[in-house]
Amino acid sequence: MSLVPVTGPARLLVGEPPREGSIEFTDERRTIKMPIRGALPVLGKVRDQADVHPSVAMLAGAALLGLQLVASGRFAPDADGRHWQVAGLDPDDERRIAELARARSWDGFDEASAEGMVRGVLDAVVDTMPRTAPGRSRRSVHAAPARSAPRSADDFSDQLQQRIARIRARGRDDRPHLVTISFRIEADEEELVAGSVRLVLQVHAADNAAHLADASELWADAGPEAAHGFGERARTHTAIALRSAADAWPVLERLLDLRVPDEITLDTDEILSLLDGGAAALTEAGHPVMWPKYLDRDVTQRVELGRQRPAAGTREEALNDGLFGTQALFGFEWQLSLHGEELTEAEMDELAHTTSPIIKLRDNWIAVDSGVIKRARKRLIRSVTPVQALAATLTGVVDIEDVPYEAVVGASLLQVRDRVREAVTGDLVEVPAALRAELRDYQRRGLSWLAELTSLGLGACLADDMGLGKTITLIALHLHRGGRPTLVVCPASLLGNWEAEIRRFAPGVDVRRHHGSARDLDDVTSGFVLTTYGTMRNDAELLGAVSWDLVVADEAQHIKNSRSAAARALRTIPSRARVALTGTPVENDLTELWSILDWAIPGLLGSRNAFRKVWAGPIESGLEPTKARQFADLIGPFLLRRKKSDPGIAPELPPKTETDHVLGLSREQVVLYETLVRESMRRIEEADEETRRGLVLKLLTGLKQICNHPAHFLRQANPKLRGRSEKLELLDELVGTVVAEDGAVLVFTQYVAMADLLVRHLSTTGVPHQLLHGGTPVRGRDAMVARFQAGETPVFLLSLKAGGTGLNLTRADHVIHFDRWWNPAVEDQATDRAYRIGQTRPVQVHRFVTQGTIEEKIAELLTRKRSLADSVLSRGETALTELSNDELRDLVALRR
């Protein structure tokens, strides 16, 4: 029907006799000609549609009138007795024909022509429909002999009335006719021994499931007094339901082949098919399967996690030699239970060797699916490392073939689980006597936590806020573990800080730099070796030859991309334990956290792909809160994060005030902004996926540069700076106030080019300043920090990447973010250069935001993203390059 064009005109092609006529449907693409009998359903469907051509509507109305004439018997043979024709029309019929023709006539087709077509349709319909003689089987009109004489109208009318009477009489039968079906499993002892059962078909009243009968009873008696109480059409509806059930479970085709579909006997393969999925498919389709009480199906399965072979020595010796020693191996195994009681090894063996899903255990017959038999045969699921075993112990769940199962673990693993969970709240270790400092309570707590985890051979991630003393905590851990060699990998800007802190707090401990041209690892048996990520990447093989006690990754977000050369190189350097230090464990998504923790505790979170599938995907979707809780249980013991705002962490810190300064755009900036959006969106909408990603990033960067200053975006060599950007004007006001009050200010921008413009501007105003960026040599950085801390230079310009971590700049009491970074955690780290332990004055943080621009919208995103970084377990933000064109346009469009 859907292939018939009904949007264009249609016409009657008159036939001789009329039943040989046809209807021709036409639209702009094609023409279809249909016989009268085939066209009637099409016309019936479109009769009430408002958008059809007037000719189609007229033909549909005429067809309906013709059918009504047939139903009322108003037709008779023609003079020659060769066909039927309309007869006995009354004045109302004539009026309807005239109105139909008048209402449906159209330009080029007058009322008289329309009436002629209506009458032609009436003749065709009444000659087509009553074509069946009494006593004959029904045949299509086209199968009837061409010259067969029609029956009289009286005969046809009599037969029609008799049929109506039968339907009305049937309607008085108030017994249930509509039914649903279910299936019952039966078997006697001999059948169970042979491994077979019978499946019996049951019939239920659709509106009363308690009214039921076996199909055998329904087929045995269809009379009005039948004991089963179902009406005569119940068998028809049962057959229809059985057809549906056979679609769900094809074995039931055998029932359909029976004259009486009462029951079939299932063999071993069919029983397995029913247990493996057939019963579930039937239930889902609305046809449940009932199992007898004497055929038990309560075999449950769970996963047990235990040692595959004992480690050398006692349990306590094993615990002290890392996590159960270097030779420890664990495995997941299936454990089957009947009514909650575990099966014995002998019973498991009996299940493993059965050839039938029907088996007798503990004097009970049970039915087991192929999965249970398979698990009895192959009980060991897989062997795992100690860390993988600990991961399942912490969550209590293991995923087998994408299905979560409860993981039951042994006492030895539970002992380790309790130790790692209690590490952060347990007994405090003594502060090493060689440490020349007094640890704060939270620092001592961090030391004790690290000491416990590393004593088990496990790694950890200390994710305290910047400025809370992660460096001194690691120095104390080194001393607590006996001073064996520790390798610290950090950004180049932090080498001087680490060396100064070690000499200050652990005088006498050997410390050397493995950086620059003089790199020597001879005779490293104790103390600290400091190196950069770049040097480590180049010298990984040389560094890997040293027997390190600890390897520390400072600013560990440098390895958040596990596929980077630095991350891959760091994984090749062995040690007894690993510690990651970072103030931003999550910057964008959970895969970054995986990279850090997978280095610190290899195997804890599985492979990267498995982590995305099992943890990150479900958590970031927000659809599985249970997964988020399990993930917190898993990583909680290994990630310690304290913030300055936490009660009791740093009560002596002065207050911090944060202000968003909302600024306007100059006329020049507005023109540049709107022009860039218009031209870029046109190219983005026409680009392929790969090119589009680069164009989006280029657009976002350009818009932020325009918000900073027109000269920044236009890359002008010798620009006029004043009067073109409110950001620059506000910077002048703030810097003037800070300098007048003998204060100091840090000015962060993510663009070195913008920092160069600010240097040019401050030089013309005579304000002392200095600039630190990624190209500044290490010794030059140290000298800049010293000058700033001594009060010689009140304005310190820093590129966000180079100056956002590791520097101690407590001389500053103002921090200015000239432009916004994509992640609030990065901005917080930059602010923490001033707001850290040692700061004695209130700190004011100023963020410049241009109103109505992408900066303002990014600020709204960052408000939500801050909770992501704080909670660690979060969805993260959709990459802006993956926004749809409409979403992107909404993000970048300038709001007046």
QUIWOVEN-V6952 format. One record per residue. SS is DSSP state (A for helix, B for strand, O for the rest). PSI is psi in degrees with one decimal (none if undefined). OMEGA is omega as a letter, one per 40 degrees, with the letter a starting at -180 (999 if undefined). Layout:
# QUIWOVEN-V6952
SS_PSI_OMEGA / SS_PSI_OMEGA
This chain:
# QUIWOVEN-V6952
O_-35.5_a / O_-16.5_a / O_-8.5_a / O_124.4_i / O_121.5_i / O_9.0_i / O_-19.3_i / O_-169.3_a / O_164.8_i / B_157.6_i / B_159.4_i / B_128.4_i / B_107.7_a / O_136.3_i / O_166.5_i / O_108.0_e / O_174.3_a / A_-31.7_a / A_-18.2_i / A_0.0_i / O_176.2_a / B_166.5_i / B_131.4_i / B_118.8_i / B_138.6_a / B_139.5_i / O_-168.9_a / O_-13.5_a / O_-30.0_a / O_170.7_i / B_133.2_i / B_130.6_i / B_128.1_a / B_142.1_i / B_161.5_a / A_-47.1_a / A_-39.7_i / A_-29.6_a / A_-23.3_a / A_-46.7_i / A_-36.3_i / A_-45.5_i / A_-35.7_i / A_-34.6_a / A_-32.1_a / A_2.5_a / O_-38.8_a / O_6.1_a / O_139.9_a / O_-19.1_a / O_11.2_a / O_160.1_i / O_146.9_a / A_-31.7_a / A_-38.4_i / A_-43.4_i / A_-38.7_i / A_-45.9_i / A_-38.0_i / A_-41.8_i / A_-39.7_i / A_-39.9_i / A_-42.3_i / A_-42.7_i / A_-40.7_i / A_-42.0_i / A_-36.7_i / A_-36.9_i / A_-41.0_i / A_-44.5_a / A_-33.3_a / O_2.4_i / O_19.3_a / O_68.6_i / B_159.7_a / B_162.2_i / B_152.4_i / O_-179.9_a / O_-32.3_a / O_-3.5_a / O_24.4_a / O_-24.1_a / O_169.3_i / B_150.5_i / B_161.2_a / B_139.1_i / O_149.8_i / O_32.0_i / O_134.7_i / O_175.0_a / A_-35.2_i / A_-39.4_i / A_-43.8_i / A_-39.4_i / A_-41.7_i / A_-39.3_i / A_-43.7_a / A_-42.9_a / A_-40.0_i / A_-43.8_a / A_-41.4_a / A_-42.7_a / A_-28.3_a / A_4.3_i / O_156.5_a / B_173.7_a / O_129.9_i / O_-2.1_a / B_100.4_a / O_176.6_a / A_-39.3_a / A_-43.4_i / A_-40.2_i / A_-41.4_a / A_-37.1_i / A_-39.5_i / A_-36.9_i / A_-46.5_a / A_-34.3_i / A_-39.8_i / A_-40.7_i / A_-45.6_i / A_-41.0_a / A_-39.6_a / A_-47.3_a / A_-22.4_i / A_-18.8_a / A_-42.3_a / A_-53.6_a / O_70.7_a / O_3.8_a / O_125.2_i / O_155.4_i / O_142.2_i / O_-10.8_i / O_154.0_i / O_154.2_a / O_134.1_i / O_157.7_i / O_149.7_i / A_-32.4_a / A_-15.5_i / A_-10.6_a / O_150.9_i / O_142.9_a / O_-31.3_a / O_17.1_a / O_137.7_a / O_135.3_i / O_153.3_i / O_162.5_i / O_154.6_i / A_-32.9_i / A_-41.1_i / A_-45.3_a / A_-44.2_i / A_-40.1_i / A_-44.2_a / A_-38.7_i / A_-43.1_i / A_-37.5_i / A_-39.6_i / A_-42.6_i / A_-40.2_i / A_-39.6_i / A_-40.3_i / A_-42.0_i / A_-38.5_i / A_-38.9_i / A_-35.5_a / A_-20.5_i / O_-7.1_i / O_108.3_a / O_10.4_i / O_155.7_a / B_132.5_i / O_-39.2_i / O_133.7_a / B_162.1_i / B_166.3_a / B_155.9_i / B_174.5_a / B_141.3_a / B_132.5_i / B_130.7_i / B_151.4_i / O_142.4_i / O_177.9_a / A_-42.0_a / A_-40.4_i / A_-39.6_i / A_-41.5_i / A_-38.6_i / A_-7.9_i / O_32.2_i / O_159.2_i / B_164.8_i / B_139.9_i / B_116.8_a / B_134.1_i / B_128.4_i / B_146.7_a / B_132.9_i / B_144.8_i / B_137.0_a / O_-33.7_a / O_7.5_i / B_91.8_a / B_-22.2_i / B_-18.8_i / B_102.5_a / B_162.0_i / B_154.2_i / B_150.3_i / A_-31.4_i / A_-38.6_i / A_-39.9_a / A_-40.2_a / A_-20.9_a / A_-30.7_a / O_118.9_i / O_10.2_a / O_167.9_a / O_-18.7_a / O_14.9_a / O_139.4_a / O_-26.0_a / O_-19.3_i / O_16.7_i / B_150.8_i / O_172.7_a / O_-21.5_i / O_-1.0_a / A_-35.0_i / A_-40.0_i / A_-45.5_a / A_-30.3_i / A_-43.4_i / A_-38.8_i / A_-44.8_i / A_-37.7_i / A_-34.3_i / A_-42.0_i / A_-42.1_i / A_-37.9_i / A_-29.5_i / A_-35.8_i / A_-36.7_a / O_99.2_a / A_-19.2_i / A_-27.9_a / A_-5.5_i / A_-29.9_i / A_-36.4_i / A_-39.4_a / A_-26.9_a / O_-12.3_a / O_145.2_i / O_-40.6_i / O_105.4_a / O_71.0_a / O_-47.7_a / B_159.6_i / B_155.5_i / B_129.2_a / B_132.3_i / O_-175.3_a / A_-47.3_a / A_-39.0_a / A_-35.3_i / A_-43.9_i / A_-41.8_i / A_-39.7_i / A_-42.6_a / A_-37.1_a / A_-23.2_a / A_-18.1_a / A_-45.7_a / A_-40.8_i / A_-40.1_i / A_-40.9_i / A_-42.2_i / A_-42.3_i / A_-32.0_i / O_-0.7_i / O_18.2_a / O_80.6_a / O_158.1_i / B_127.0_a / B_127.4_i / O_143.1_i / O_152.5_a / O_-30.2_a / O_-2.5_i / B_92.9_a / B_139.2_i / O_15.0_a / O_51.8_i / B_114.3_a / B_163.1_a / B_143.2_i / B_170.1_a / B_126.8_i / B_138.3_a / B_120.8_a / B_175.2_a / B_138.2_i / B_-32.2_i / B_144.6_a / O_143.8_i / O_159.9_a / O_147.6_i / O_-178.2_a / O_170.7_i / A_-44.0_a / A_-38.5_i / A_-39.2_i / A_-41.9_a / A_-38.8_a / A_-18.1_i / O_62.2_a / O_-160.6_a / O_91.7_i / O_21.7_i / O_165.1_a / O_-20.7_a / O_4.0_a / O_142.3_i / B_135.4_a / B_166.7_a / B_151.8_i / B_130.8_i / B_148.3_i / B_137.9_i / B_122.0_a / B_146.7_a / B_148.2_i / B_116.7_a / O_38.5_i / O_-6.7_i / B_126.3_a / B_140.6_i / O_145.3_i / O_169.0_i / A_-38.4_i / A_-41.0_i / A_-37.1_i / A_-40.5_i / A_-40.7_i / A_-41.2_i / A_-39.7_a / A_-30.2_a / O_3.7_a / O_146.9_i / O_1.7_a / O_146.1_i / O_-7.9_i / B_116.5_a / B_150.0_a / B_118.7_i / B_135.0_i / O_43.2_i / O_18.1_i / B_138.6_i / B_131.9_i / B_151.4_i / B_125.1_a / O_141.7_i / O_174.6_a / A_-27.1_i / A_-41.6_i / A_-44.0_i / A_-42.3_i / A_-40.7_a / A_-29.2_i / A_-33.0_a / A_-41.9_a / O_87.2_a / O_-33.0_i / B_117.4_i / B_-53.7_i / B_154.1_i / B_146.8_a / B_160.1_i / O_164.6_i / A_-38.9_a / A_-40.3_i / A_-37.7_i / A_-39.5_i / A_-37.1_i / A_-45.6_i / A_-32.3_i / A_-39.1_a / A_-37.6_a / A_-25.7_a / O_10.6_a / B_144.2_i / B_138.1_i / B_120.2_i / B_115.4_a / O_45.9_i / O_12.8_i / B_125.2_i / B_134.2_i / B_149.7_i / B_131.9_i / B_116.4_i / B_124.0_a / B_158.6_a / O_173.2_a / A_-36.1_a / A_-41.6_i / A_-37.3_i / A_-33.6_i / A_-42.9_i / A_-41.2_i / A_-45.5_a / A_-37.4_a / A_-44.3_a / A_-33.7_i / A_-33.6_a / O_0.5_a / O_-37.6_a / O_-13.4_a / O_-2.8_a / O_-162.0_a / O_143.8_i / O_139.7_i / O_159.7_i / O_139.4_i / O_128.4_a / O_137.3_a / O_-27.4_a / O_-7.9_a / O_122.7_a / O_61.3_i / O_157.5_i / O_115.9_a / O_139.2_i / O_164.0_a / A_-45.0_a / A_-29.1_i / A_-38.4_i / A_-36.2_i / A_-41.8_i / A_-39.3_i / A_-45.9_a / A_-40.0_i / A_-47.1_i / A_-38.9_a / A_-41.3_a / A_-48.2_a / A_-44.2_a / A_-25.8_i / A_-23.9_i / O_3.3_a / O_13.5_a / O_156.4_i / O_-176.9_a / B_163.0_i / B_110.8_i / B_110.2_a / O_36.1_i / O_155.1_i / O_150.7_i / O_138.3_i / O_1.5_i / O_3.8_i / O_40.2_i / A_-34.9_a / A_-48.9_a / A_-31.3_i / A_-39.4_i / A_-34.5_i / A_-41.7_i / A_-39.2_i / A_-42.1_i / A_-45.7_i / A_-39.3_a / A_-35.0_a / O_8.5_i / O_5.8_i / O_10.8_i / O_162.4_a / O_134.5_i / B_128.5_i / B_125.6_i / B_122.1_i / B_124.7_a / B_168.3_i / O_153.9_a / A_-33.1_a / A_-15.1_a / A_-2.8_a / A_-46.7_a / A_-39.0_i / A_-45.1_i / A_-45.8_a / A_-42.8_a / A_-41.8_a / A_-40.7_a / A_-45.0_a / A_-30.5_a / A_-46.6_a / A_-16.7_i / O_62.6_a / O_140.2_a / O_-18.1_i / O_130.6_a / O_132.9_i / B_129.3_i / B_151.9_i / B_133.3_i / B_79.7_a / O_151.1_a / O_-155.7_a / O_-30.6_a / O_91.3_a / O_117.2_a / O_123.6_i / O_15.6_i / O_139.1_i / O_35.7_i / O_104.5_i / O_-8.8_i / O_177.9_i / O_-164.3_a / B_142.2_i / B_125.6_a / B_132.5_i / B_166.5_i / B_165.5_i / A_-38.0_i / A_-45.4_i / A_-41.8_i / A_-40.8_a / A_-39.3_a / A_-31.1_a / O_26.4_a / A_-41.3_a / A_-42.2_i / A_-44.6_i / A_-32.8_a / A_-14.2_a / O_-9.8_a / O_142.7_i / O_85.0_a / B_139.1_i / B_-46.3_i / B_142.2_i / B_126.3_a / B_127.5_i / B_102.0_i / O_148.6_a / O_57.8_a / A_-8.9_i / A_-11.7_i / A_-16.3_i / A_22.6_a / O_-21.6_i / O_102.5_a / O_-15.6_a / O_-3.2_i / O_157.8_a / A_-39.3_a / A_-44.0_a / A_-41.9_a / A_-40.3_a / A_-41.4_a / A_-32.5_a / A_-18.7_a / O_-6.7_a / O_110.8_a / O_155.9_i / B_167.4_i / B_-31.4_i / B_159.7_a / B_141.8_i / B_127.7_i / B_134.9_i / B_126.8_i / O_144.7_i / O_-6.9_a / O_77.7_a / O_-27.0_i / O_117.9_i / O_-42.0_a / O_-50.4_a / O_172.5_a / A_-18.5_i / A_-30.4_i / A_-41.2_i / A_-39.4_i / A_-44.5_a / A_-42.7_a / A_-48.7_a / A_-31.2_i / A_-26.0_i / A_-44.2_a / A_-41.5_a / O_78.8_a / O_132.4_i / O_-14.6_a / O_-41.3_a / O_10.3_a / O_-172.8_i / O_165.7_a / A_-43.9_a / A_-41.9_i / A_-38.2_i / A_-43.4_i / A_-39.9_a / A_-44.7_a / A_-37.6_a / A_-63.0_a / A_-46.8_a / A_-56.2_i / A_-38.3_a / A_-46.6_a / A_-25.0_i / A_-22.1_a / O_6.6_a / O_-11.4_a / O_81.5_a / A_-28.2_i / A_-39.2_i / A_-39.9_i / A_-40.6_i / A_-42.3_i / A_-37.3_i / A_-39.4_i / A_-40.4_i / A_-35.0_a / A_-48.1_a / A_-16.5_a / A_-45.7_a / O_-17.2_a / O_-3.7_a / B_116.8_a / B_118.4_a / O_121.9_i / O_142.7_i / O_155.7_i / O_-29.7_a / O_-8.8_i / O_142.4_a / O_131.2_i / O_-0.2_a / O_-55.7_a / O_69.8_a / O_-20.0_a / O_-5.2_i / O_138.1_i / O_169.9_i / O_155.0_i / B_128.3_i / B_129.1_a / B_130.5_a / B_129.4_i / B_116.2_i / B_110.9_a / B_118.9_a / B_158.2_i / O_171.1_i / O_147.0_i / O_164.7_i / A_-39.7_i / A_-42.5_i / A_-39.9_i / A_-47.0_a / A_-46.8_i / A_-42.8_a / A_-53.6_a / A_-35.6_i / A_-43.3_a / A_-42.2_i / A_-47.0_a / A_-48.7_a / A_-38.0_a / A_-41.7_a / A_-35.9_i / A_-45.5_i / A_-38.1_a / A_-42.7_a / A_-21.5_a / A_-8.0_a / O_156.6_i / O_173.1_a / A_-43.3_a / A_-45.8_i / A_-36.2_a / A_-41.7_a / A_-44.5_i / A_-37.5_i / A_-37.4_i / A_-46.1_i / A_-39.3_i / A_-39.7_i / A_-48.2_a / A_-42.7_i / A_-45.6_a / A_-40.6_a / A_-40.8_i / A_-33.8_i / A_-40.0_i / A_-40.7_i / A_-31.9_i / A_-57.6_a / O_138.2_i / A_-38.1_a / A_-29.1_i / A_-47.0_a / A_-40.3_a / A_-7.7_i / O_46.7_a / O_136.2_a / O_-40.7_a / O_67.5_a / O_158.8_i / O_130.5_a / O_-37.0_a / O_148.0_i / O_10.8_a / O_-6.7_a / O_125.5_i / A_-25.4_i / A_-44.6_a / A_-37.9_i / A_-42.7_i / A_-36.7_i / A_-42.6_i / A_-44.5_a / A_-48.5_a / A_-45.1_a / A_-41.3_i / A_-42.7_i / A_-43.6_a / A_-46.8_a / A_-39.4_a / A_-30.4_a / O_13.8_i / O_34.6_i / O_-170.2_i / O_149.6_a / B_139.8_i / B_131.0_i / B_113.8_a / B_135.7_i / B_146.8_a / O_-5.5_a / O_120.6_i / A_-35.3_i / A_-38.3_i / A_-38.1_i / A_-38.3_i / A_-39.1_i / A_-39.1_i / A_-37.4_i / A_-45.1_i / A_-43.4_a / A_-45.8_a / A_-29.9_i / A_-36.9_i / A_-22.5_i / A_-9.8_i / O_16.2_i / O_125.5_i / O_135.3_a / B_168.3_i / B_157.1_a / B_129.2_i / B_129.0_i / O_-176.9_a / O_-23.2_a / O_-0.3_a / O_126.6_i / O_157.2_a / A_-46.5_a / A_-33.9_i / A_-36.0_i / A_-47.6_a / A_-40.2_i / A_-39.4_i / A_-44.3_i / A_-43.7_a / A_-43.6_a / A_-41.6_a / A_-43.9_a / A_-26.3_i / O_-4.1_i / O_11.4_a / O_-29.2_a / O_107.7_a / O_-18.9_a / B_119.8_a / B_109.8_i / B_133.4_a / B_136.6_i / B_140.4_a / A_-39.3_a / A_-41.7_a / A_-33.6_a / A_7.1_a / O_-8.7_a / O_150.3_i / O_-16.1_a / O_141.4_i / O_103.5_a / O_55.2_a / O_-3.9_i / O_-26.4_a / O_137.1_i / O_3.4_i / B_140.6_i / B_126.9_i / B_124.6_i / B_100.7_a / O_-33.9_i / O_164.4_a / O_134.7_i / O_166.0_a / O_-17.7_a / O_129.2_a / A_-27.9_i / A_-35.8_i / A_-41.6_i / A_-39.6_i / A_-40.2_i / A_-40.9_i / A_-44.2_i / A_-34.5_a / O_-4.4_i / O_-30.5_i / O_-39.1_a / O_86.0_a / O_171.6_i / O_129.9_a / O_-15.4_i / O_130.9_a / O_-11.4_a / O_151.8_i / O_142.9_a / B_131.6_i / B_126.2_a / B_127.3_a / B_124.9_i / B_125.2_a / B_124.9_a / B_123.3_i / B_130.4_a / O_138.4_i / O_1.8_a / O_-177.6_i / A_-30.0_i / A_-41.8_a / A_-38.4_a / A_-35.9_i / A_-38.5_i / A_-38.1_i / A_-40.9_i / A_-41.2_a / A_-28.5_i / A_-40.5_i / A_-37.7_a / A_-25.2_i / A_-38.6_i / A_-29.9_i / A_-51.0_a / A_-36.4_a / A_-39.3_a / A_-18.8_a / O_-42.8_i / O_93.2_a / O_171.6_a / O_-26.1_a / O_168.3_a / O_145.4_i / O_133.5_i / O_131.8_a / A_-24.5_i / A_-14.6_a / A_2.1_i / O_149.1_i / O_166.7_a / A_-40.7_i / A_-42.5_i / A_-41.1_i / A_-43.8_i / A_-40.5_i / A_-34.0_a / A_-41.1_a / A_-15.0_a / O_139.0_a / O_122.3_i / O_122.8_a / O_none_999
